[in-house]
Amino acid sequence: MALRKWLCLLSMLSAPVIAAQPLLLTGEVSSPESQVVVAPKTDRWQVMIQWMPDEGQVVEKGELVTVFDSGGIQTKLEQNQQELEMQLLELKKIEMDLNQAVVEAQGKLELAKISVNKARIEASVEDGDVSAFDKGKYQIAYEKALMEQLKAEEALKLAEQARLVGIQKQKINILQTEEDIAYQSSQLEKMSVKALVTGPVSYMPHPWDGNNKITAGTNVQAAWSVLTVQAQSGYQVTAWIHEIDAARIDLAGMDIQLSLDAYPGKTYPGTLMNASKQAEARAQWSDSAYYKLLIGFEQLPEVMLSPGMSVRVMLTPKRRASS
């Protein structure tokens, strides 16, 4: 990489600003309104493409253009949906059981209060009306009833707390399952991609093997571009210029002529619309980097155009007006 940058710098210092000879580039017809289908992120490191339309086929907006293998996601989604049904039933059972436990604790507390009142009345009898033995017995019974009431009150608090915790815990489990279902449903939607524009389909080159294209049956990784759909209007030309050539010429000082390989013998003047400032690797061509050029037709050709058609781009120095 360092050597390549050094060579580019050397070429910029030693080469003339305008190339003495014409420069021929390769490009293709493209549309500014296009859609790039990207492989979705899944729980696996790769996902298989189950189906894509034939390359070159024109698809209508809203039609399916790519279907990724969603078997694993679908299975997990169905399992979680069944789990959610069981959790909702379990929540009802938990609510019934814990509510019943609270009701029983409330009943025991009421009985304990009745026992306290009864024991208080007996313990409040004047000393002269009962024997000392009975008086002591009533007092002990009263104190015991008070202890039982305290125990019943504590048991009720524990039952109410257990109800709160038990129901809340189950609701948290349900919420987690619902979040999993929402995430997997979102994933499942991304596994079937629909066209956003009407136009022909183009397969993308495989990142690891530029000589082959990504097709149905290919295992791809998340974020890989697998397919493009380009609208059939507003055509332009996308071309790539080698980093060394880009350093040698002033693109603004070049005339552009475009010729379509499908219609040899005809040329069309072009206008540079945009030149990227960041070079990109094109592994299918070489280890070098290239700058992307967007070139517009000064006037759209009268011939039938379609995205992906190969184009020859001829750059020639503009003639300087004689003094």
CORSULLIN-V879885 format. One record per backbone hydrogen bond with DSSP energy under -0.5 kcal/mol. CO is the residue of the C=O (numbers start at 1). NH is the residue of the N-H. Records with the same first field share a line. If there is no record, write none. Layout:
CO = NH / NH
//
This chain:
1 = 5
2 = 6
3 = 7
4 = 8
5 = 9
6 = 10
7 = 11
8 = 12
9 = 13
10 = 14
11 = 15
23 = 25 / 315
25 = 313
26 = 240
27 = 311
28 = 238
29 = 308
30 = 236
32 = 34
33 = 231
35 = 37 / 229
36 = 38
37 = 226 / 227
39 = 223
44 = 42
47 = 220
48 = 50 / 69
49 = 217
51 = 67
54 = 57
57 = 59 / 201
59 = 199
60 = 63
63 = 195
65 = 53
66 = 193
67 = 50 / 51
70 = 74
71 = 75
72 = 76
73 = 77
74 = 78
75 = 79
76 = 80
77 = 81
78 = 82
79 = 83
80 = 84
81 = 85
82 = 86
83 = 87
84 = 88
85 = 89
86 = 90
87 = 91
88 = 92
89 = 93
90 = 94
91 = 95
92 = 96
93 = 97
94 = 98
95 = 99
96 = 100
97 = 101
98 = 102
99 = 103
100 = 104
101 = 105
102 = 106
103 = 107
104 = 108
105 = 109
106 = 110
107 = 111
108 = 112
109 = 113
110 = 114
111 = 115
112 = 116
113 = 117
114 = 118
115 = 119
116 = 120
117 = 121
118 = 122
119 = 123
120 = 124
122 = 125
126 = 129 / 130
127 = 130
131 = 135
132 = 136
133 = 137
134 = 138
135 = 139
136 = 140
137 = 141
138 = 142
139 = 143
140 = 144
141 = 145
142 = 146
143 = 147
144 = 148
145 = 149
146 = 150
147 = 151
148 = 152
149 = 153
150 = 154
151 = 155
152 = 156
153 = 157
154 = 158
155 = 159
156 = 160
157 = 161
158 = 162
159 = 163
160 = 164
161 = 165
162 = 166
163 = 167
164 = 168
165 = 169
166 = 170
167 = 171
168 = 172
169 = 173
170 = 174
171 = 175
172 = 176
173 = 177
174 = 178
175 = 179
176 = 180
177 = 181
178 = 182
179 = 183
180 = 184
181 = 185
182 = 186
183 = 187
184 = 188
185 = 189
186 = 190
187 = 191
188 = 191
189 = 192
191 = 68 / 193
193 = 65 / 66
195 = 62
197 = 199
198 = 232
199 = 59
200 = 230
201 = 56
202 = 228
204 = 214
206 = 209
209 = 206 / 212
212 = 206
215 = 218
218 = 49 / 220
220 = 47
221 = 224
224 = 39 / 226
226 = 204
227 = 37
228 = 202
229 = 35
230 = 200
231 = 233
234 = 32
235 = 297
236 = 30
237 = 239 / 295
238 = 28
239 = 293
241 = 291
242 = 246
243 = 247
244 = 248
245 = 248 / 249
249 = 251
250 = 253
251 = 254
253 = 318
255 = 316
256 = 270
257 = 314
258 = 268
259 = 312
260 = 263
261 = 264
263 = 266
268 = 258
269 = 298
270 = 256
271 = 296
274 = 294
277 = 279
280 = 290
282 = 285 / 286
288 = 282
289 = 243
290 = 280
291 = 241
292 = 276
293 = 239 / 295
294 = 273 / 274
295 = 237
296 = 271
306 = 309
309 = 29
310 = 261
311 = 27 / 313
312 = 259 / 314
313 = 25 / 315
314 = 257 / 316
315 = 23
316 = 255
//
